[in-house]
Amino acid sequence: MSARPASKIDVANVVGHFINGVDVADDNRPEPISNPATGKVTRHVAMASQQTVENAIAAAAAAFPAWRNTPPAKRARIMFRFKQLLEEHADEIAAAITDEHGKVLDDAMGEFGRGVEVVDYACGIPELLKGEYTRNVGPGIDSWSDHQPLGVVAGITPFNFPAMVPMWMYPMAIACGNTFVLKPSEKDPTAPMIVAHLFKEAGLPDGVFNLVNGDKEAVDTLLNDARVQAVSFVGSTPVAEYIYSTGTKNGKRVQALGGAKNHAIVMPDADVDNAVSALMGAAFGSCGERCMAISVAVCVGDETADIVVSKLQEQIANLKVGAGTDNTNQMGPLVTKVHLEKVKDYVDLGVNEGANLVADGRGLVVAGHEGGFFLGPCLFDKVTADMRIYQEEIFGPVLCVVRAESEEHAMQLIDDHEYGNGTCIFTRDGEAARYFADNIKVGMVGINVPLPVPVAYHSFGGWKRSLFGDLYAYGPDSVRFYTRRKTITQRWPSGGVREKAQFSFPGRQ
Ligand code: NAD
C-alpha cells in the first residue's frame, strides 16, 4: 500500500464544523475558497463526511428536550444578547462576506442588517407563541391551541447571502424551541462560522445550534436521517425541487425556495429617471447575484424602451466596478471562476440568439485585480420570450430589455414565465399599479420599488417554481413552519356532576 502523499493544505486555515458548542476539524475532501477580487485561494473548507453530519444531528437531538422546555422569555433573552453581539461584530462579518463572496462592503453590511432584523423579530417570541384560548367551549370545558416545536430542524443555504439567508431560518427555528443543523454554502462559509461562535457567546446551550460545512453528501445525510423533522432550503430551482421531493418522501416538513427571473415593467407614464436608477441598482447590485435582482425590464411601447435603453447605456458607462473592499465601487466580482465563465457563456448565447447587446462587459479588466472574477455590466435590447437568455436564470450582471405592446402584454409575459419570485412596476397610474398588484402571479410585488424584499415581520417567498412548499421564510409563516399545532380540550368535573357515557359524536352543547 503506498503512503498517503503529504497534504499541501494548511489545516489551520481550513474552515471546519461547529458541533455541540465546539469547533470540529474534518479533513474529508477540503475544497479551496478563493477571494473573488484577486482569484487567489485564501483558505479551504472541509466537506463533512456522513459521520460528521450524524454527529451534528445527534448533538441537536440531545439538546432538544431541555431547549424545548426552556421558557420562551429565557430564549428571547439569549436572542437579545445575540443581536447585541452581532451588531458589535458587524464589521468583521461584513469583511468576511466581501472576502469570500466579493460583494461591496456596504452591500455586505446591508445584507447583514436585513438578517439581524429577523433576530429582532425572534426576540418577540413569547408574544408570537401565545396561541389561542377559548373558555367554556362546552359546560365546564375550556380549549386552547399550542405551538409546539418540531425537534431537530436543518437549514441548507446558498452562496449569495451567506449571513442573511441562514438568518431567515435559525433565529426563528431556535426561538420556537427547535434545535438546528445549518449547512451553509461551501463557497463562503466564514461569515456563518463567526455567527455560530457569537451565538454560543450569547449563552445558547451547546447542541442547540450546529453548523456543518459540506456538499451533497452532507445534504443527503440531513435529508435521509429520521431524526431531522423539517428542512428549510434556499438555492437554485433544480436543487430546491430535489430537496423538496426527497425530504417530503422521507416524511419531513420542507420549504424549498428556488431561483428567479424577476421582471420590472416600465410603463410609458413612469418617472423614467427614477425607474432607470432603480433598474441599475436592482440589476447590477451584488453583481446580479440576488434572488430578487431584476434581470428583465419590460418596457411598454418602443418609445419607452428607446429612452430606457439609452439612459441605461449612459449609466452603465459610468458604473464603477472593482474590489468589494473599496466602498466607492458599485459592483464587485462574481463569486467563482466557474460562475464567471457560466455567465459569460450566457452573454455569448444571447448574441447568437439574435438579441442586441448594447453594453458588453466581457472585456473588462480591473487594474491591479487582473486575476479577479470580474465581468462588467451587460445590457441586451430586443430580447424575446423564446430566447434562453430570457427563460433561464443567469445570476450575473446581465439585464434583458423586452419590448411589450401594453400592460396586459407585459403581465402575460410574467405570468407565463416559470419563475414567480419578485416583480415590480414603474408607473404614475394608481389604477394600473393596483391592477398589476392584484393580478400578477408572483409572490412579492413592488410598486415603484425595485427590490420588494419583505421586512422581517412579513414573510418572504415566491410563487410557481420559485418555491416548493406551502409556507414562506421568516415572519409569521416561520412560526407556523417551525411549530406543530396541538389543540387541547379540558374538563374538570365540579359540583358533583358525574359523566354519563355518551355514544354520539360530541355536538352542540
Ligand atoms: P445551489 O442550489 O447551487 O446551492 C444551494 C445549497 O445547496 C448549497 O448549500 C449547496 O451546497 C447545496 N447543493 C448544491 N447542489 C446540490 C445537490 N446536487 N444536492 C444537494 N445539495 C446541493 O445555489 P447557489 O448557487 O448557492 O445559490 C444561487 C441560487 O440560489 C440562485 O438560483 C438563486 O436564485 C437562489 N436563491 C434563491 C433565493 C430565494 O429566496 N428564492 C434566495 C437566495 C438565492
Boltz pocket constraint, residues with backbone or C-beta under 6 A from the ligand:
constraints:
  - pocket:
      binder: B
      contacts: [[A, 156], [A, 157], [A, 158], [A, 159], [A, 160], [A, 161], [A, 165], [A, 183], [A, 184], [A, 185], [A, 186], [A, 214], [A, 215], [A, 216], [A, 219], [A, 220], [A, 234], [A, 235], [A, 236], [A, 237], [A, 239], [A, 240], [A, 242], [A, 257], [A, 258], [A, 259], [A, 260], [A, 290], [A, 291], [A, 393], [A, 395], [A, 421], [A, 462], [A, 466]]
      max_distance: 6.0
